[in-house]
């Protein structure tokens, strides 16, 4: 039986600026409470679990700051690993694989993230 995926409102579209601050949100990933983050890069929105692929630590160097100084790469503040904003793939530095992607949609001025079999909305 296929599980029904939910669409969860995240933010208005104008909250995500190209290579700017991220919007963070809470998720339950594989049964654990974690943070996700959404960014805009070259006009498109993307979201990932806030967890470095090298060592599972949160990546932002200040709350909601993930881009390096050039605004072209997502960077782990602890290890210096660099990731492609469009795919989450490791570009440089110590990392194994890439970031865990969270599905997003943007429609009519709103951004939504989507649950999956291992990614749930927290119960408040």
C-alpha positions in Angstrom: 0.0 0.0 0.0 1.4 3.4 -1.0 1.4 6.1 1.7 -0.3 9.4 1.0 2.2 12.3 1.0 1.2 15.6 2.7 1.9 19.1 1.5 2.9 21.3 4.4 3.0 25.2 4.1 6.4 26.5 4.8 6.6 30.2 3.9 5.6 32.8 1.4 7.7 32.9 -1.8 9.2 36.3 -1.0 10.7 34.9 2.2 13.3 33.1 0.1 15.8 35.4 -1.6 18.4 34.2 -4.1 21.5 33.0 -2.2 20.1 34.6 0.9 19.0 33.4 4.3 17.2 30.1 4.6 13.9 29.4 6.1 14.3 26.6 8.7 11.6 24.1 9.7 11.1 21.1 12.0 10.7 17.6 10.6 10.7 14.1 11.9 13.3 12.1 9.8 13.5 8.4 10.3 11.7 8.8 13.7 14.1 11.6 15.0 13.3 15.3 15.4 15.5 17.2 13.0 15.7 20.6 11.3 15.3 21.2 7.6 16.1 24.3 5.6 14.8 25.8 2.4 16.8 28.2 0.1 16.4 29.9 -3.2 19.2 29.6 -5.7 19.1 31.0 -9.3 15.3 31.5 -8.9 14.4 28.0 -7.8 13.6 26.7 -4.3 15.3 23.7 -2.7 15.2 22.1 0.7 17.5 19.8 2.6 17.9 18.2 6.0 20.2 20.4 8.1 22.8 17.7 8.5 26.3 17.6 7.0 27.0 14.4 5.0 30.5 14.2 6.7 29.4 14.0 10.3 25.7 14.4 11.1 25.9 17.9 12.6 23.8 21.0 11.7 25.6 23.1 9.0 24.6 26.7 9.5 27.3 29.0 10.9 24.6 31.4 12.2 20.9 30.7 12.2 19.6 30.3 8.6 23.0 31.1 7.0 24.2 28.3 4.7 25.7 29.9 1.7 29.4 30.6 1.5 30.6 34.2 0.9 30.2 33.8 -2.9 26.6 32.8 -2.6 27.3 29.8 -4.9 27.7 26.9 -2.5 26.1 25.6 0.7 28.8 25.2 3.3 29.1 23.3 6.5 30.4 25.7 9.1 32.1 22.9 11.1 33.9 20.9 8.4 34.0 23.3 5.4 32.3 20.8 3.2 30.7 22.5 0.1 27.5 21.3 -1.5 25.7 22.2 -4.8 22.5 24.2 -3.9 20.6 22.6 -6.8 21.3 19.0 -5.9 22.9 18.8 -2.4 25.8 16.9 -4.0 29.2 17.3 -2.3 31.4 19.6 -4.3 34.5 19.9 -2.1 35.7 19.1 1.4 35.1 16.2 3.8 31.7 14.7 3.0 30.3 11.3 2.1 27.6 11.5 -0.5 25.3 14.5 -0.3 22.6 16.3 1.6 19.2 14.7 2.2 16.7 16.4 -0.1 13.3 17.4 1.0 10.7 17.8 -1.8 9.3 21.4 -2.2 6.8 23.0 -4.4 6.2 26.7 -5.1 2.9 27.8 -6.4 1.0 31.1 -6.3 3.3 32.8 -3.9 3.6 30.0 -1.4 6.3 27.3 -0.7 5.3 23.9 0.6 7.4 21.0 1.7 6.2 17.4 1.3 6.2 14.4 3.6 7.5 11.0 2.5 7.8 7.5 3.9 10.8 8.6 6.2 10.0 12.3 6.5 7.0 13.4 8.6 5.5 16.6 10.0 6.1 16.9 13.8 3.2 16.4 16.1 2.7 19.5 18.2 
